[in-house]
Amino acid sequence: MKYAIVLPDGAADEPLDELRGRTPLQVARIPHMDWISANGRLGRVLTIPDGFTPGTDVATLTLLGYDPRVYYSGRAPIEAAARGLEVAENELIFRCNFVTIRDGRMRDFTAGHIEQAEADRLIADLNALAAGRDPALRGCRFYAGVSYRNLMVAADGAGLELRCAPPHDIPNAPVSEHLPRGRGEERVRAIMARAAALLSDHDVNRARAAAGREPVTDIWLWGQGRPRPLPPLAARYGIRGAAIAAVDILRGLARSAGLDLIEVPGATGYLDTNYAGKGSYAVRALDRYDLIVVHIEAPDEAAHQGSATEKITALERTDEHVVGPLLDALQRRREWRILVAPDHVTSTRTTQHGAAPPPFAYAGHDVAPVERRPFSEADALAGGRLVAPGHVLLDEFFSRG
């Protein structure tokens, strides 16, 4: 049996006035996703358990068959796994965004999708500062990621017990109301303040100002935690799998689950990603693996920008260049299944994540159609099926009964 899972990040949404009360999934031309939905099983899946902040980390952990209540330890440790970072027992890992704060408000949690070369320079200078005598940064190590998505490891962090707000959840909000709070907050706030002082007079920002671009004003620390091992999918389901993903959160989850990582040229984790490359590499992977997982970040990024048009485009390109080729390749085989599952809602109206159960659909060998509906939030709701807790969906997908 060959299996494919496509994860269009943040594809689920709410009805939008600009789309005459429809969602991007309802407006987008997605014939292959619609075929899977109409010829298989459609429903909703509870990817965000009660008490968890909606996000790709928790939601994708759920979709990969792990109960977040047991296995979730924070976003940063998952991303650290993508890079093979090892930390000491007393160290704590933070996600470290480059952001733009203006007039005391979170104006851009991506710092204008900072270019990689700029981010690399800033990370190098933060590490140089931490290696010096600055008491606020002593014992800190910074690691460059993709664009604005970086990591920081804090020595002697085991005693920190903090509540840290994801910056993408506080667009245009006063940052003073969302600074880290809890035991050790003074230390973490001091790190952020010292980094802001470095950035305020940095060559990177002078060059950005000359080019008419917003500055990188701050780092924002959040998603902290320590690594927690996952039982590999191979041991649970007797399969050999691989994943295609550009962003560290997915790469880390895939690696932790025992999946091989396939590198695709031009996969950016943004709207300009190489959709066709992801699709063609995924099709080829079916010859070597039992399972291929493909993650597409673009729908989520479009919604965070408040652009329904870009989100629709991302969904259509995902359907045409990823879902379509995979479906065609699978249908030439004797036994196969394919699952399409957005991880969570990302509202184009609010530009924030939501905890409402997103739709899913799967089709293939021994999967009888239940209701012939297209793939959308409303159709999944009308069908009346909710998989809760959500981590059992993968058991169902792999079930041969």
C-alpha positions in Angstrom: 0.0 0.0 0.0 1.2 3.5 -0.9 0.1 6.5 1.2 0.3 10.2 0.6 -0.6 13.0 3.1 -0.9 16.6 1.9 -0.9 19.3 4.6 -2.0 22.7 3.2 -1.1 24.9 6.2 -3.9 27.1 7.5 -6.1 26.3 4.5 -9.3 26.3 6.6 -10.9 29.7 7.1 -14.2 31.4 7.9 -16.8 33.0 5.5 -15.4 36.3 4.2 -17.5 39.3 3.2 -15.2 39.9 0.2 -16.0 36.4 -1.0 -19.7 36.9 -0.6 -19.9 34.8 2.5 -17.7 32.0 1.2 -14.3 30.7 2.3 -11.2 30.5 0.1 -11.6 26.7 -0.1 -15.1 27.2 -1.5 -14.0 29.8 -4.0 -10.8 28.1 -5.1 -10.7 25.8 -8.1 -9.5 22.6 -6.4 -10.8 19.7 -8.5 -8.5 17.1 -7.1 -9.2 17.9 -3.5 -12.9 17.9 -4.4 -12.5 14.4 -6.1 -10.9 13.0 -2.9 -13.7 14.4 -0.8 -16.5 13.2 -3.1 -15.0 9.7 -3.6 -13.8 9.1 -0.1 -14.5 10.2 3.4 -15.0 13.8 4.5 -15.1 15.2 8.0 -13.7 17.5 10.5 -10.8 16.8 12.8 -10.1 18.3 16.3 -6.4 19.2 15.8 -6.2 21.6 18.8 -7.2 20.0 22.1 -8.7 22.2 24.8 -6.2 24.3 26.5 -3.7 24.5 23.7 -2.9 27.5 21.6 -3.9 27.0 17.9 -0.7 26.5 15.8 1.0 24.3 13.3 3.1 22.6 16.0 0.2 21.2 18.0 -2.1 20.6 15.0 0.5 18.8 12.9 1.6 16.7 15.9 -2.1 15.7 16.1 -2.4 14.9 12.4 0.8 12.7 12.5 -1.0 10.6 15.1 0.5 11.9 18.4 -1.6 13.1 21.3 -0.4 16.7 22.1 -1.4 16.1 25.7 1.3 13.5 26.0 3.9 14.5 23.5 3.8 18.3 23.1 6.7 20.1 24.7 6.8 23.5 22.9 7.3 24.7 19.3 11.0 25.6 19.7 12.2 22.1 20.6 10.4 20.7 17.5 12.2 23.2 15.3 15.5 22.4 17.0 15.0 18.8 16.0 15.0 19.9 12.4 18.5 21.2 12.7 19.8 18.4 14.9 20.5 20.8 17.8 21.5 19.1 21.1 20.9 20.9 24.3 22.1 20.3 27.9 19.7 19.2 30.5 19.5 22.7 32.1 19.0 24.5 28.8 15.7 25.8 27.4 15.0 26.4 23.7 13.0 29.4 22.4 11.7 30.4 19.0 13.2 33.7 18.2 11.4 35.8 15.6 12.8 38.9 14.0 9.9 41.4 14.2 9.0 45.0 13.6 7.5 46.9 16.5 6.4 50.4 15.9 4.7 52.8 18.3 4.7 50.0 20.9 2.6 47.7 18.7 3.4 44.5 16.8 3.4 45.7 13.3 5.0 42.7 11.5 5.9 39.4 13.1 8.1 38.5 10.1 10.1 41.8 9.9 9.0 42.1 6.3 9.9 38.5 5.6 13.5 39.4 6.3 16.0 38.2 3.7 18.1 35.2 4.6 21.4 37.1 4.3 20.1 39.8 6.6 18.9 37.3 9.2 22.2 35.5 9.1 24.2 38.7 9.8 21.9 39.6 12.7 22.2 36.2 14.2 26.0 36.3 13.9 26.1 39.7 15.7 23.7 38.5 18.5 26.0 35.5 19.1 29.1 37.9 19.1 27.3 40.0 21.7 26.4 36.9 23.8 30.0 35.7 23.7 31.1 39.0 25.3 30.5 40.4 28.7 26.9 41.5 28.3 25.2 40.0 31.4 21.8 39.9 29.8 22.9 37.6 27.0 25.4 35.5 28.9 24.9 31.8 28.2 22.6 32.4 25.2 23.2 30.9 21.7 21.3 32.0 18.6 20.7 29.8 15.6 19.6 31.1 12.2 16.6 29.4 10.6 14.5 30.4 7.5 14.0 34.1 7.2 12.5 35.5 10.4 12.2 32.0 12.1 15.2 31.5 14.4 16.0 29.8 17.6 17.7 30.8 20.9 19.0 28.4 23.5 19.2 29.8 27.1 21.6 28.3 29.6 20.3 27.6 33.1 16.8 27.8 31.6 15.3 24.8 33.3 13.9 26.9 36.1 12.0 29.3 33.8 8.2 28.9 33.8 6.8 31.4 31.3 3.8 32.3 29.3 5.0 33.7 26.0 2.6 35.0 23.3 3.2 33.9 19.7 3.8 37.1 17.7 1.5 36.1 14.9 -1.4 36.1 17.4 -1.0 39.7 18.4 -1.0 41.7 15.1 -1.0 45.5 15.8 -1.6 44.8 19.6 0.3 46.7 22.3 3.3 44.5 23.0 3.5 45.7 26.6 0.4 43.6 27.3 2.0 40.4 25.8 5.6 40.4 27.0 6.8 37.1 28.6 5.3 36.6 32.1 6.1 34.2 34.9 9.1 32.9 36.7 12.2 34.3 35.0 10.4 37.0 33.0 12.9 39.6 34.0 15.7 37.7 32.4 13.9 36.9 29.2 12.7 40.5 28.8 16.3 41.7 29.4 17.5 39.5 26.5 14.8 41.0 24.2 15.7 44.5 25.3 19.4 44.0 24.8 18.8 42.6 21.3 16.6 45.6 20.5 19.4 47.9 21.4 21.8 46.1 19.1 19.3 46.2 16.2 18.5 49.9 16.6 21.8 51.0 15.2 22.7 48.0 13.0 24.0 48.2 9.4 21.3 45.9 8.2 18.6 48.4 9.4 20.5 51.4 7.9 20.5 49.6 4.5 16.8 48.7 4.9 16.0 52.3 5.7 17.9 53.5 2.6 15.8 51.1 0.5 12.5 52.3 2.1 11.9 49.1 4.0 10.7 48.8 7.6 13.5 48.1 10.2 14.0 44.9 12.1 13.4 46.4 15.5 13.3 43.4 17.9 13.5 39.8 18.6 10.4 38.1 20.1 11.0 35.0 22.2 8.2 32.4 22.5 7.4 28.7 22.0 9.9 27.6 24.6 10.5 24.0 25.8 12.7 21.0 25.9 12.9 18.1 23.5 10.6 15.1 24.0 11.1 11.9 21.9 8.3 10.6 19.7 7.7 6.9 18.9 8.6 6.6 15.2 5.8 6.0 12.6 7.8 3.0 11.2 7.4 1.2 14.5 3.7 2.1 14.9 2.5 1.3 11.4 5.3 -0.8 9.8 5.9 1.8 7.0 8.9 3.6 5.6 8.1 7.3 5.1 9.5 10.6 4.0 8.5 14.2 4.1 8.8 17.3 2.0 8.7 20.6 4.0 10.5 23.9 3.9 9.8 25.2 7.4 11.6 24.0 10.5 8.4 23.2 12.5 7.4 20.5 9.9 11.0 19.3 9.3 11.4 18.9 13.0 8.2 16.9 13.5 9.0 14.8 10.5 12.5 14.0 11.7 11.2 13.3 15.2 8.6 10.9 13.8 11.4 9.0 12.0 10.6 10.3 8.5 13.4 11.0 6.0 13.5 14.6 4.7 13.5 15.2 1.0 15.1 18.5 -0.2 13.3 20.3 -3.0 15.1 23.2 -4.8 13.1 26.4 -4.5 10.9 25.3 -1.6 10.8 28.5 0.4 8.0 28.2 3.0 6.3 31.2 1.4 4.0 32.2 -1.4 6.7 31.8 -4.0 7.5 28.2 -3.2 8.2 25.6 -5.8 4.8 23.9 -5.9 5.6 21.8 -9.0 8.9 20.7 -7.6 7.2 19.5 -4.4 4.7 17.6 -6.4 7.3 15.9 -8.7 9.6 15.0 -5.9 6.7 13.6 -4.0 5.6 11.4 -6.9 9.2 10.1 -7.3 9.3 9.3 -3.6 6.5 6.9 -4.0 8.9 4.5 -5.7 11.1 4.4 -2.6 8.8 5.0 0.3 5.4 3.7 1.6 4.4 7.1 2.8 5.1 10.6 1.6 4.0 13.7 3.5 4.0 17.1 1.8 3.5 20.3 3.6 2.6 23.6 1.9 3.1 26.7 4.1 1.7 29.3 1.5 -2.0 29.3 2.4 -1.2 30.1 6.0 1.2 32.9 5.0 -1.4 34.4 2.7 -4.0 34.4 5.5 -1.6 36.0 7.9 -1.2 38.8 5.4 -5.0 39.2 5.1 -5.0 38.3 1.4 -7.9 36.1 0.3 -6.7 36.4 -3.3 -3.2 35.0 -2.4 -4.8 32.3 -0.3 -7.0 31.2 -3.1 -4.0 31.2 -5.5 -2.0 29.1 -3.0 -4.8 26.5 -2.7 -5.2 26.3 -6.5 -1.5 25.8 -7.0 -1.4 23.2 -4.3 -4.2 21.3 -5.9 -2.8 21.6 -9.4 0.9 20.9 -8.7 0.9 18.7 -5.6 -2.5 16.9 -5.0 -3.1 16.4 -8.7 0.2 14.7 -9.6 0.1 12.6 -6.5 -3.5 11.4 -7.1 -2.6 10.6 -10.8 0.5 8.6 -9.7 -1.4 6.7 -7.0 -4.3 5.8 -9.2 -1.8 3.9 -11.4 -1.0 1.6 -8.5 -3.1 -1.3 -7.1 -3.4 -0.2 -3.5 -3.2 3.4 -2.3 -4.7 6.1 -0.1 -4.4 9.9 0.0 -5.3 12.3 2.8 -5.7 16.0 2.5 -5.8 17.7 5.9 -5.3 21.4 6.7 -3.7 21.6 10.2 -5.8 24.5 11.5 -7.9 27.5 10.7 -6.1 30.7 9.7 -8.6 33.5 9.4 -7.9 35.9 6.6 -10.2 38.4 8.3 -8.3 38.4 11.6 -5.0 37.1 10.3 -4.9 34.8 13.3 -5.1 31.1 13.9 -8.3 29.5 15.2 -9.1 26.3 17.2 -12.2 25.3 15.2 -11.8 21.7 13.7 -10.6 22.0 10.0 -11.9 19.7 7.3 -10.1 16.6 6.1 -10.7 14.1 3.3 -9.2 10.8 2.3 -9.8 8.3 -0.5 -8.3 5.2 -2.0 -8.2 1.5 -1.5 -11.1 0.0 0.5 -12.5 3.5 1.2 -16.2 3.7 0.2 -17.7 7.2 -0.4 -20.1 8.3 2.3 -21.4 11.6 1.0 -20.4 13.1 -2.4 -19.5 16.6 -1.3 -16.7 19.0 -2.4 -13.9 19.8 0.0 -14.8 22.7 2.2 -15.4 23.7 5.8 -19.2 24.0 5.3 -19.5 20.6 3.5 -17.4 18.9 6.2 -19.7 20.4 8.8 -22.8 19.4 7.0 -21.6 15.8 6.8 -21.7 15.7 10.6 -18.5 13.7 11.2 -16.0 14.9 13.8 -12.9 13.0 14.6 -12.1 13.7 18.3 -9.5 13.4 19.6 -7.8 14.2 16.4 -4.7 12.0 16.7 -6.8 8.9 16.0 -7.4 10.0 12.4 -4.0 8.6 11.3 -5.0 5.2 12.8 -8.1 5.3 10.6 -6.2 6.4 7.5 -3.7 3.4 7.9 -6.4 0.9 8.9 -6.8 -2.0 6.4 -10.2 -3.0 7.9 
